[in-house]
Amino acid sequence: MTVDRIIFFTGKGGTGKSVISAATSLLLSELGYETLIISSDPAHSLSDAFGVNIDREITRVRDGLYAINIDPVKEAAQHYGVLMDYIASIFRSRGIDEIIAYELAAMPGMTGVATILKLDEIMQKYSFDSIVVDMVPSGEALRFLYIPSLMGKISRRFLKLVSPIAGVSKLLEPVVGVPAPDKESIDKGLEIVDRIERIKNYLLDHDVTSIRLVSNPDTFSVNNTRRTYIQAVLYGLNPDLIIVNKVLPKALEGTYLSEWVASQVKLIGEVENTFHPIPIRRLKLFDRELRGMDLLLEAAKEIYGEDDPAKVFYKGSGIEVRHGDGFLEIIYPVRHVSRENMELERIGDELLVTLYTDMGPTTLVIPLPAITYKMRLKRAKLINNSLHLIFIEEGSVDG
């Protein structure tokens, strides 16, 4: 099993991440890397982008470039069928209708974990220089990537402990009132945990795996990118590049679209300010659909220029997240701001920060991790062009 680079692309639906994934994989193959692109996005746009029929088996697109569309439902059934049957049998034993029992047995994130397992299967069977993964839209995607850290040694030890007594546990069914897991269910669980644990080492190795975030220069997409980035940092993953797609050319200033052009310039400035020093690359809005090898290659060269898309563009974090017992600190880069020129308002799971900068007022919408639901904002302070947001658990005494 050898692979030098794994690059995940994610972003809000409609940002163009599938096309950018395809363009990146094409340029990698052009540079001599034996490359596989995997689509786990249900939209499966790779066939349209390349103009080649791509199925559920590895398909040759051109010399050095291969592609596969993953059917997440089929993969989930293959990997989780036995476990679903067992979980559903527990619900049925409690008098729940069979259809509803299977709905309840379908574990959240099942199809995403199936994608991770498929990646592991491919890496066991084949050798590629680089693998590009077009993930499902962000938010969900990053939870899937972090599954390896959720299911680790504890789960494995427990399952190995239970496996030898699976037959004996059947005798206890009348006593406990629910079906006991059979050996097949336990063995399947062990297999899944072992495979997930194996691939975790690749996902969290910043020299091998990177996350690239695709955004459009509009408010909703930029806010989504902020949220996705914070999640990636929390999960220990390495976002090494942000690509702003569908940028309108300056030639449209003074036309019907001039307001859009001005808005995009402002938003791109916010992105550069927020994520500094992570590299930001721009891709113009083309005058036609990005389909076919020639256009995809043109797009890739505009994104990467003379750079090799396989390189790790950045290691570290622009936005930092620190946490410990009862506290969490988010460090957010800002520039041209003085201590007295700042207002904060918390609305649900977002923090609105209005900064009065040298370039005028701007409002950051900072998405907050789920753990802050039980926390309060203790203080916010500006240190060396960084905004430090410190949260503590409700009931804690201020220090």
C-alpha positions in Angstrom: 0.0 0.0 0.0 1.8 3.2 -1.2 0.4 6.7 -1.8 2.4 9.9 -1.5 -0.5 12.4 -1.4 -4.2 12.3 -0.5 -6.1 15.5 -1.3 -9.7 16.0 -0.1 -11.8 18.7 -1.7 -14.9 19.9 0.2 -17.1 22.9 0.2 -20.7 24.0 0.2 -22.9 22.4 -2.5 -22.7 24.3 -5.8 -19.3 25.9 -5.3 -17.7 23.8 -8.0 -15.6 21.5 -5.9 -16.2 18.5 -8.2 -14.9 20.4 -11.2 -11.9 21.7 -9.3 -11.2 18.1 -8.0 -11.3 16.9 -11.6 -9.1 19.7 -12.8 -6.5 19.1 -10.0 -6.4 15.3 -10.8 -5.9 16.0 -14.5 -3.0 18.4 -13.9 -1.4 15.9 -11.5 -1.5 13.2 -14.2 -0.2 15.7 -16.7 2.8 16.2 -14.4 3.5 12.5 -14.4 1.7 11.4 -11.2 -0.2 8.2 -11.4 -3.5 9.6 -10.1 -6.9 8.3 -8.9 -9.9 10.6 -8.4 -12.7 9.3 -6.2 -16.1 10.8 -6.1 -18.2 10.3 -3.0 -20.6 13.1 -3.9 -24.0 11.6 -4.8 -24.2 14.1 -7.7 -21.3 12.2 -9.4 -20.2 14.9 -11.8 -17.0 13.3 -12.9 -18.5 11.7 -16.0 -19.8 15.1 -17.2 -16.5 16.9 -16.4 -14.2 14.5 -18.2 -16.6 13.5 -20.9 -15.9 9.8 -20.1 -18.3 7.3 -18.7 -17.2 6.6 -15.1 -18.7 3.7 -13.2 -18.4 2.1 -9.8 -15.2 0.4 -10.8 -11.9 2.1 -11.4 -12.0 3.6 -14.9 -9.1 4.8 -17.0 -9.7 8.4 -18.1 -6.4 8.9 -19.8 -2.7 8.0 -19.4 -1.9 8.3 -15.7 -5.5 9.2 -14.6 -8.1 6.9 -13.3 -11.5 7.6 -11.7 -14.2 5.9 -9.7 -17.7 6.8 -8.6 -18.5 5.4 -5.1 -22.1 4.3 -4.5 -22.4 5.2 -0.8 -25.6 3.3 -0.4 -24.1 0.1 -1.9 -21.0 0.5 0.2 -22.9 1.1 3.4 -25.0 -2.1 2.7 -21.9 -4.1 2.1 -20.1 -2.9 5.2 -23.0 -2.4 7.6 -25.6 -4.9 6.5 -24.9 -7.4 9.2 -24.7 -4.7 11.9 -27.9 -3.1 10.7 -29.7 -6.4 10.9 -28.6 -6.9 14.5 -29.5 -3.3 15.6 -32.8 -3.5 13.8 -33.6 -6.8 15.6 -33.2 -5.0 19.0 -35.8 -2.4 18.0 -38.1 -5.1 16.6 -37.8 -7.0 19.9 -39.3 -3.9 21.5 -42.3 -4.0 19.2 -41.2 -1.4 16.7 -42.3 -1.8 13.1 -39.6 -3.4 10.9 -39.4 -0.5 8.5 -39.0 2.0 11.3 -36.5 -0.3 13.0 -34.2 -0.2 10.0 -34.6 3.6 9.8 -33.4 3.8 13.4 -30.6 1.3 12.7 -29.2 3.4 9.9 -26.4 5.1 11.9 -25.7 8.8 11.2 -22.7 9.2 8.9 -22.9 5.6 7.7 -22.5 6.4 4.0 -19.5 8.7 4.8 -17.8 6.1 6.8 -18.4 3.7 3.9 -16.4 6.1 1.7 -13.5 6.0 4.1 -13.6 2.2 4.1 -13.6 2.2 0.3 -10.6 4.4 0.2 -8.8 1.9 2.5 -9.8 -0.9 0.2 -8.4 0.8 -2.8 -5.2 1.6 -1.0 -4.8 -2.0 0.0 -5.2 -3.2 -3.6 -3.5 -0.5 -5.7 -0.6 1.8 -5.7 -1.1 5.4 -6.8 1.2 8.5 -6.5 -1.8 10.7 -5.6 -5.4 10.2 -4.7 -7.9 13.1 -5.0 -11.2 12.7 -3.1 -14.3 14.8 -4.1 -16.2 14.7 -0.8 -19.8 15.3 -0.1 -20.7 18.9 0.8 -18.9 20.2 3.8 -20.1 19.9 7.4 -21.0 16.3 7.0 -17.8 15.5 5.1 -15.4 16.4 8.0 -17.3 14.4 10.5 -16.8 11.4 8.3 -13.0 12.1 8.1 -12.8 12.1 11.8 -14.5 8.8 12.4 -11.1 7.0 12.8 -10.4 9.0 16.0 -13.9 8.2 17.4 -13.6 4.5 16.9 -10.2 3.4 18.1 -8.5 1.1 20.6 -11.3 1.1 23.2 -13.9 -0.1 20.7 -11.6 -2.8 19.4 -10.7 -4.1 22.8 -14.3 -4.2 23.8 -15.4 -6.2 20.7 -12.5 -8.6 21.1 -13.5 -9.2 24.7 -17.1 -9.9 23.7 -16.4 -12.1 20.7 -15.5 -15.3 22.5 -18.7 -15.3 24.6 -21.0 -14.5 21.7 -22.5 -18.0 21.8 -23.0 -17.9 25.6 -24.7 -14.6 25.4 -27.5 -16.1 23.4 -28.5 -17.9 26.6 -29.1 -14.6 28.3 -31.6 -13.3 25.7 -34.7 -14.4 27.7 -33.2 -12.6 30.8 -32.1 -9.3 29.2 -35.0 -9.2 26.8 -33.1 -8.2 23.7 -31.2 -10.2 21.1 -27.5 -10.8 21.7 -25.0 -10.0 19.0 -23.8 -13.1 17.1 -20.2 -13.7 16.2 -20.7 -12.5 12.6 -21.8 -9.1 13.9 -18.9 -8.8 16.3 -16.4 -9.9 13.7 -17.7 -7.4 11.2 -17.5 -4.6 13.8 -13.9 -5.6 14.6 -13.0 -5.5 10.9 -14.5 -2.1 10.4 -12.7 -0.7 13.5 -9.3 -2.2 12.4 -9.6 -0.7 8.9 -10.7 2.7 10.2 -7.8 2.7 12.7 -5.4 1.9 9.9 -6.4 4.7 7.6 -6.5 7.2 10.5 -2.7 7.4 10.4 -2.9 8.6 6.8 -5.7 11.2 7.4 -3.8 12.9 10.3 -0.4 12.8 8.6 0.0 16.4 7.3 2.7 15.4 4.9 0.4 13.0 3.2 -3.2 14.3 3.6 -4.5 17.8 3.0 -8.0 19.3 2.9 -8.7 22.0 0.3 -11.7 24.2 0.8 -13.6 25.5 -2.2 -15.7 28.6 -1.8 -17.6 31.1 -3.9 -17.2 34.8 -3.3 -20.7 35.2 -1.7 -21.6 35.6 2.0 -23.2 32.2 2.5 -20.3 30.3 0.9 -17.7 32.2 2.8 -19.4 31.7 6.1 -19.6 28.0 5.3 -15.9 27.9 4.6 -15.2 29.5 8.0 -17.2 26.8 9.7 -15.6 24.0 7.7 -12.2 25.3 8.4 -12.7 25.5 12.2 -14.1 21.9 12.1 -11.0 20.8 10.2 -8.7 22.4 12.7 -10.6 20.8 15.6 -10.4 17.4 14.0 -6.6 17.6 13.5 -6.7 17.8 9.7 -4.6 20.1 7.6 -6.3 22.6 5.3 -3.5 23.7 3.1 -5.3 25.8 0.4 -8.5 27.7 -0.1 -9.8 28.1 -3.6 -12.3 30.9 -4.4 -14.2 29.9 -7.5 -16.4 31.8 -9.9 -14.7 35.1 -9.5 -16.1 37.8 -11.9 -13.5 39.6 -14.0 -12.8 43.3 -13.3 -13.8 44.0 -16.9 -17.4 43.8 -15.7 -17.0 47.0 -13.5 -19.4 49.6 -14.7 -21.8 47.1 -16.2 -25.1 45.5 -14.9 -22.9 43.2 -12.7 -20.8 46.0 -11.2 -22.5 45.5 -7.7 -21.5 41.8 -7.8 -18.0 42.7 -8.8 -17.6 45.1 -5.9 -19.2 42.7 -3.4 -16.8 39.9 -4.5 -13.8 42.1 -4.1 -14.8 42.9 -0.5 -15.6 39.3 0.3 -12.3 38.0 -1.2 -10.5 40.6 1.0 -12.3 39.2 4.0 -11.2 35.7 3.1 -7.6 36.7 2.7 -7.7 38.6 6.0 -9.4 35.7 7.9 -7.3 32.8 6.7 -3.9 34.5 6.4 -1.3 33.0 6.1 -3.0 30.1 4.3 -2.7 30.6 0.5 -5.8 31.7 -1.3 -6.1 30.9 -5.0 -8.8 32.3 -7.4 -10.5 30.8 -10.3 -12.4 33.1 -12.7 -16.0 32.5 -13.7 -15.6 30.9 -17.2 -17.9 31.9 -20.0 -19.1 28.3 -20.4 -19.4 25.1 -18.4 -16.0 23.7 -17.3 -16.3 20.4 -19.2 -13.7 18.5 -21.2 -10.0 18.0 -20.8 -8.8 21.3 -22.4 -11.0 23.6 -20.2 -10.2 21.6 -17.0 -6.5 21.8 -17.7 -6.8 25.6 -18.3 -8.7 26.0 -15.0 -6.1 23.9 -13.1 -3.2 26.0 -14.5 -5.0 29.2 -13.5 -5.4 27.9 -9.9 -1.9 26.5 -9.5 0.2 28.5 -11.9 3.7 27.2 -11.8 3.1 25.3 -8.6 2.9 21.5 -8.3 -0.7 20.7 -7.1 0.8 17.7 -5.2 2.8 20.0 -2.9 1.7 20.8 0.7 1.0 24.5 0.4 0.7 25.1 4.1 1.1 23.3 7.4 -0.2 24.9 10.5 -3.4 26.9 11.1 -4.5 30.4 10.4 -7.4 30.1 12.8 -6.2 28.2 15.9 -8.4 26.3 18.3 -7.1 25.5 21.8 -9.1 23.6 24.3 -8.7 22.0 27.7 -10.6 21.2 30.8 -13.6 23.5 30.9 -12.3 26.1 28.4 -12.0 26.7 24.7 -10.1 29.4 22.9 -10.5 30.4 19.3 -7.7 32.6 17.9 -8.8 34.4 14.8 -6.4 36.5 12.7 -7.5 40.1 12.1 -5.5 43.1 10.9 -5.8 46.9 11.2 -7.9 46.8 14.3 -7.5 48.5 17.6 -8.7 47.2 20.9 -11.5 49.8 21.4 -12.9 49.3 17.9 -14.7 46.0 18.4 -18.3 44.9 19.2 -19.5 41.3 19.8 -22.9 39.7 19.8 -23.6 36.0 20.2 -26.6 34.6 18.3 -27.1 30.9 18.7 -24.1 29.0 17.4 -22.5 32.1 15.8 -20.6 35.0 17.1 -21.0 38.3 15.2 -17.9 40.4 15.6 -18.0 44.0 14.2 -14.5 45.3 13.6 -13.9 49.0 12.9 -10.8 48.8 10.8 -8.6 51.3 8.9 -10.6 50.3 5.8 -14.0 50.8 7.5 -16.4 48.6 9.5 -16.6 44.9 8.7 -18.6 42.1 10.4 -17.2 38.6 10.8 -19.7 35.8 11.3 -17.7 33.2 13.3 -19.3 29.8 13.6 -18.9 28.2 17.0 -18.1 24.5 17.7 -20.9 22.5 19.2 -19.0 22.3 22.6 -19.6 26.1 23.1 -23.4 25.4 23.4 -22.7 24.7 27.1 -20.2 27.6 27.4 -20.3 31.3 27.7 -17.9 33.8 26.2 -15.7 34.9 29.0 -13.7 37.5 27.2 -12.4 38.7 23.8 -9.0 40.4 23.4 -6.8 41.6 20.6 -3.1 40.5 20.7 -0.7 41.0 17.9 -3.3 41.2 15.1 -5.2 38.2 16.5 -8.6 38.1 18.1 -8.6 35.7 21.1 -12.1 34.4 22.0 -12.1 32.6 25.3 -15.1 30.4 26.3 -15.6 28.7 29.7 -18.2 26.3 30.9 -21.4 27.7 32.4 -21.1 27.9 36.1 -17.3 28.3 36.1 -15.8 31.1 38.2 -14.1 33.8 36.2 -10.3 33.8 36.6 
